[in-house]
């Protein structure tokens, strides 16, 4: 299984550096939803909604989709996943079967996901560039700050960045050098403020439960 880590290819060429704040990964499968023992469709009451369950090694995300399928994802750190062999179909299914609620909402397949059906692995790390703006370029959305999926901030953050960047770009084309420099400085300060607020929010999210304060996954996120 190849572990995928996205990198900001443009950032080094433009003089910025990508800084990764954690090693969060997503292990995801797309599976058929089987019927519950009662005969009702599994997850029937949660169609159109997403489901999150915390566990000692991270947290699970699931969404029941139309057409009798569901997305099931385990969010954990790459070293934890490697140590437990979670990129393998059998270990992934065993961890899924050990959940308290998810296993009832979307029961794991009896065939251990089937031959060759190991989860796909993607980086979901929190990260940011050390420069938000430079000569002739400006970073917005994930190119500026990659948010933890648990905060549900990615889309809203990208839209806010785009609105804020518009003013800076317009000033660049205004021909007023002083105004352009002031706008660039303002955008960079806004990015710094956004990052600080996000880190505080991420800490609040991960310390709210307090169920596994000594577990590596949770203790890493309790420390600012």
N, C-alpha and C positions, 0 to 999 in steps of 0.2 A: 504494500500500500504506500503510495507516495503522499507525503504530507505537504500540503500546499500553503505557502506563505507569500502573500502578495507584497510587492515592494513598490515604492513610489519611484518609478523610473525617471520621471522628469525632474524630481527634486534635486538630485546630485548635480545634474547638468546646469541647474539654475542657481546653484550655490546654497541650497537649503539641505537640511538633513532630516531624515525621518527618525523619530524617536519612539520606540515601542515601550509601552508602560507595563504590559503583562504578556502572558503567553497563552491567552484564552484561545481555544479552538472549538469548532463545531463539528460533531460527528453526526451525520444526517443520513436518514434512509427514507425512501418513498415506498410505502407498503400498502397492500390491499387491506381494507378493514373487514375483519371477520365478524360474524354475528355473535352476540353475547349468549350465554346459556339460556336466557329467557326467551330468546328468539328475536329480541329487538336488535337493531343495528348498533354495533359498538360505537360509543360516542354520539349517539343520536341526539342527546340533549345539548351537545356542545358544537353542533355544526354551525359554521360561520363564526366561531369564537376560537381564541387561542388558549392553551392551557400551559401553566408553568408549575413544576414541582421541584422543590429544593431537596437535594440529597447531600450526603457527606462529601462527595467528590465534585460537586458542582450543582448544576440544575438542568432539568429536562424541559424541553419545549415541544408541544404537539399542536397540530391543527388538522381537524378532520375536513377533507375536501369533498367536493361533489364527485360523483362517479365511483363511490366506494373505495376511496383511497385516503391516506393520511400521511402527513410529514411528521416524523419523529426525530428529534435532535437532542443530543447530549452536549452540554456546554461544560468544558472542564479545561484544565491546563495541560499542555502537551506532555510534560513530564509525568503527570499523573496518568494520562491516557497510555503512554508508552509502558509505564511500569505494570499496568493492569492488562495490557494487550487489547485495549478497547477498540482498536482499528480492525480487529478480527471479528467475524460475524458471531462466533459462539460467545465470546466475552461480552460483546455489545448486547446480545440478546439476554444474557444472564443478568447484566446490570439493569436492563429494562424490566425483566421479570421480577426484580427485587424492589421495584418502586412500590409506594403505598397506594397511589391512586391511578397513575398512568396506565399500569398494567390492566386495569379494569376499563378505563376509557378507550384505550387502543391496545388490545391484547397482543403481545408479541407473537409472531408466527411460530407454529409448532416445528417448522423445519429449520429453525435457527437462521432465518432470513433467506435460506436457499443457497445453492452453490454459487459462489462468486458474488454474493450479495452483501459484502462487507460495507460498512458505512463509508460514504464520501467524507473526506476530512478537509476542512477549510480553516484558515486563520480568521479569528474574530477578535483579535487583540485591540485594546485601546491604544491609540497612537496619534502622533501629531507631528507636524513639521516645526522646526525651530525658527522659521521665518515665514510670516503669512503673506508677505508682499515683497516684490523686488523690482528691478528695472524691467518694465515691460511685461510683468506677470503678476498674477494674484491667485491665491489658493482659496478654494471654496469647498464646502461639503466634506466628503471623505478625504479629499486631497489636503484638507487643512487639519481636521480632527476626525479620527475614527472612534465613534462612541461604542461603549459596551451595549450589546443588544438588549440587556435587561432594562436599560434606562429608556428605551423606545424614543431616542432623541435624534436618530440619524436623519430622517426625512425632514422633520421640522427644522433641525439645525442647518441642513443644506439650503432650505428655502430662505431662512434668515440670512445666511451667508450671501446668497445671491442678491438679496435686496440691499444688503450693506455694501457689497462690492460694486453695485451699479453706480452709486454716488462717486466712489473712488475712480472708476473708469471714466465717467463723464468729466470729472475734473482733469484727468490726464489729457483729454481731447479738447479742453477748454482753451489751452494756450497760456493759462495762468500757472506758471511754475510753482509759485508759493502756495497756491491753493491745492495743486496736485500733491505737493510734498505733505501738506497738512492733512489731506485726505488719506494718504498712505499711512501716515503715522497714526491717525485715528483708527484706521482699519486694523493695524497691527495691535494696538492697545485693546481694541474690542476682542480680538482673537485671544489675547492673554486672559482677559476677564472671562471669556467663555470657557476656556480651559480650566481656570480655577473653579468656576461654578460647577462644571461637569465633574471634576474630581471630588468635590465635596458631595455632590449628589450621588455619585457612584459609591462612595463610602457609606452614605446613609442607606442606600439600597441593600448593601451587603452586610451591614451590621444590624439591620432591623429585626431579623429573626433570632439571632443569638443561639442557635441550636447546636452548632459545632464550632465554637470559638477557637478550639485548638487544632482543628483540621487544617492541613496546609492550604487548601483552596480558599477557605473562608478567612483564615488568619492573615493571608497575604493581602487581602482586600480591606481588612480592618485597619491596616496601617496606611496612613496617608503618604 
